[in-house]
């Protein structure tokens, strides 16, 4: 059987298209099936300790860090994630993600003005995490927290996002536990 030039180039093109489709399809299928794979991972549902309650005096906002419960061996120091802890009073806390709600730049706390400030585009947030000014359209993202055995624990397996908070509000749940 002889193959003419047109048939040969058709087979080469179909083979090339199959390789490209496989290269593009594998990540897409992995992304679509990732909730099933994550369901068995205890890291996403774990509560992580930020430290003892004595580390966070009432009326103050302090920087704390935790290790990402869902990390790879190659993550190194990037698996250490900072967050802001505000001890309102008694057993009432607010734990904020360090990222600005605009583009994710790390915000800093300025106790003199009692504001969180974003260095990238001038976003500002009040001490309770609500938006004060600038381009962010919402306040800082908050982690759910609980107190157990004199320690402050946060649910940090997933980064808080507006979609989660909106879904929780629609279900009648508060973003902080």
C-alpha positions as CSV (number, residue, x, y, z in Angstrom):
1,X,0.0,0.0,0.0
2,X,1.4,3.4,-1.0
3,X,0.6,6.5,0.8
4,X,0.5,9.7,-1.2
5,X,1.7,13.0,0.1
6,X,-1.7,14.4,1.0
7,X,-2.7,11.3,3.1
8,X,0.7,11.4,4.9
9,X,0.4,15.1,5.8
10,X,-3.2,14.4,7.0
11,X,-1.9,11.6,9.3
12,X,0.9,13.9,10.6
13,X,-1.6,16.7,11.3
14,X,-4.1,14.4,13.0
15,X,-1.2,13.0,15.2
16,X,0.0,16.5,16.1
17,X,-3.6,17.6,17.0
18,X,-4.0,14.5,19.2
19,X,-0.8,15.4,21.1
20,X,-1.9,19.0,21.5
21,X,-5.4,17.9,22.7
22,X,-3.9,15.5,25.2
23,X,-1.4,18.2,26.5
24,X,-4.3,20.7,26.9
25,X,-6.9,18.1,28.1
26,X,-4.9,16.6,31.0
27,X,-4.8,19.8,33.1
28,X,-8.4,20.6,32.4
29,X,-9.6,17.1,33.4
30,X,-7.3,17.4,36.6
31,X,-8.9,20.7,37.4
32,X,-12.4,19.5,37.0
33,X,-11.8,16.4,39.1
34,X,-9.8,18.2,41.8
35,X,-12.7,18.5,44.3
36,X,-13.0,14.7,44.3
37,X,-9.3,14.3,44.9
38,X,-9.4,17.0,47.7
39,X,-12.3,15.4,49.5
40,X,-10.1,12.8,51.1
41,X,-7.3,15.3,52.0
42,X,-7.6,16.2,55.7
43,X,-5.5,19.4,55.2
44,X,-8.4,21.3,53.8
45,X,-10.6,20.6,56.8
46,X,-8.0,21.1,59.5
47,X,-8.0,23.7,62.2
48,X,-4.5,25.3,62.7
49,X,-3.1,26.9,65.8
50,X,-1.9,30.5,65.7
51,X,-0.6,30.3,69.3
52,X,-1.8,30.8,72.8
53,X,-4.3,33.6,73.7
54,X,-1.6,35.4,75.7
55,X,0.2,36.2,72.5
56,X,-2.7,38.4,71.4
57,X,-3.5,41.1,74.0
58,X,-7.0,42.6,74.0
59,X,-7.4,45.7,71.9
60,X,-4.3,44.9,69.8
61,X,-3.7,43.7,66.3
62,X,-0.7,41.3,65.8
63,X,0.9,39.5,62.9
64,X,0.8,35.7,63.2
65,X,2.0,32.9,60.9
66,X,0.9,29.3,60.2
67,X,2.1,26.6,57.9
68,X,-0.2,25.8,54.9
69,X,-1.9,22.5,55.6
70,X,-1.9,21.7,51.9
71,X,1.8,22.0,50.9
72,X,4.2,20.2,48.7
73,X,7.8,19.3,49.7
74,X,9.1,21.9,47.2
75,X,7.1,24.8,48.8
76,X,9.8,25.6,51.4
77,X,9.2,29.0,53.1
78,X,6.4,29.9,50.9
79,X,4.2,27.5,52.8
80,X,4.5,29.8,55.9
81,X,1.5,32.1,55.6
82,X,1.1,35.3,57.6
83,X,-2.3,36.7,58.8
84,X,-3.4,39.6,61.0
85,X,-5.1,38.7,64.4
86,X,-7.2,41.4,66.0
87,X,-8.2,40.6,69.6
88,X,-11.4,42.7,70.0
89,X,-12.2,41.8,73.6
90,X,-12.7,38.6,75.7
91,X,-13.1,35.7,73.4
92,X,-13.9,37.8,70.3
93,X,-11.2,37.8,67.6
94,X,-10.9,38.7,64.0
95,X,-8.3,36.9,61.8
96,X,-7.6,38.6,58.5
97,X,-5.8,37.2,55.4
98,X,-2.8,39.5,54.8
99,X,-3.8,40.0,51.2
100,X,-5.6,43.1,50.0
101,X,-9.0,42.4,48.5
102,X,-8.1,44.4,45.4
103,X,-5.1,42.6,43.8
104,X,-3.7,40.5,46.7
105,X,-0.7,42.7,47.8
106,X,0.2,42.2,51.5
107,X,-1.4,44.8,53.7
108,X,0.4,46.3,56.7
109,X,-1.1,47.4,60.1
110,X,-0.4,50.9,61.3
111,X,-1.4,51.2,65.0
112,X,-1.0,55.0,65.0
113,X,-3.9,55.5,62.6
114,X,-5.5,52.1,63.3
115,X,-5.6,51.3,59.6
116,X,-4.5,48.4,57.4
117,X,-2.8,49.9,54.3
118,X,-2.0,48.4,50.9
119,X,1.3,49.6,49.4
120,X,0.3,48.7,45.8
121,X,-2.7,50.9,45.0
122,X,-3.4,52.8,48.2
123,X,-6.2,50.6,49.5
124,X,-7.0,51.3,53.2
125,X,-9.1,49.3,55.7
126,X,-10.4,50.1,59.2
127,X,-9.3,48.0,62.2
128,X,-12.3,45.8,61.8
129,X,-11.3,44.9,58.2
130,X,-13.9,46.9,56.5
131,X,-13.0,49.0,53.5
132,X,-11.9,52.6,54.3
133,X,-10.8,53.9,50.9
134,X,-9.0,53.1,47.6
135,X,-9.7,50.7,44.8
136,X,-10.7,47.6,46.9
137,X,-14.5,47.1,46.6
138,X,-14.8,45.1,49.9
139,X,-13.1,44.6,53.2
140,X,-10.3,42.2,54.1
141,X,-10.9,38.4,53.9
142,X,-11.6,36.8,57.2
143,X,-10.7,33.3,58.4
144,X,-13.1,31.4,60.6
145,X,-11.7,30.9,64.1
146,X,-12.3,29.1,67.3
147,X,-10.7,28.8,70.8
148,X,-9.7,25.5,72.2
149,X,-7.5,24.8,75.2
150,X,-6.3,28.4,75.5
151,X,-5.2,28.5,71.8
152,X,-6.5,30.4,68.9
153,X,-7.3,28.1,65.9
154,X,-8.2,29.1,62.4
155,X,-9.7,27.1,59.5
156,X,-7.0,27.8,56.9
157,X,-7.2,25.0,54.4
158,X,-8.8,27.3,51.9
159,X,-8.1,30.9,51.3
160,X,-11.3,33.0,52.1
161,X,-12.8,34.5,49.0
162,X,-15.8,36.7,48.3
163,X,-17.6,33.8,46.8
164,X,-17.4,31.7,50.0
165,X,-18.4,34.6,52.1
166,X,-21.3,35.4,49.9
167,X,-22.5,31.8,49.8
168,X,-22.2,31.6,53.6
169,X,-24.2,34.8,54.0
170,X,-26.9,33.5,51.7
171,X,-27.1,30.3,53.7
172,X,-27.5,32.4,56.9
173,X,-24.0,31.5,58.3
174,X,-21.6,34.1,59.6
175,X,-18.0,34.0,58.1
176,X,-16.5,33.7,61.6
177,X,-17.3,30.6,63.6
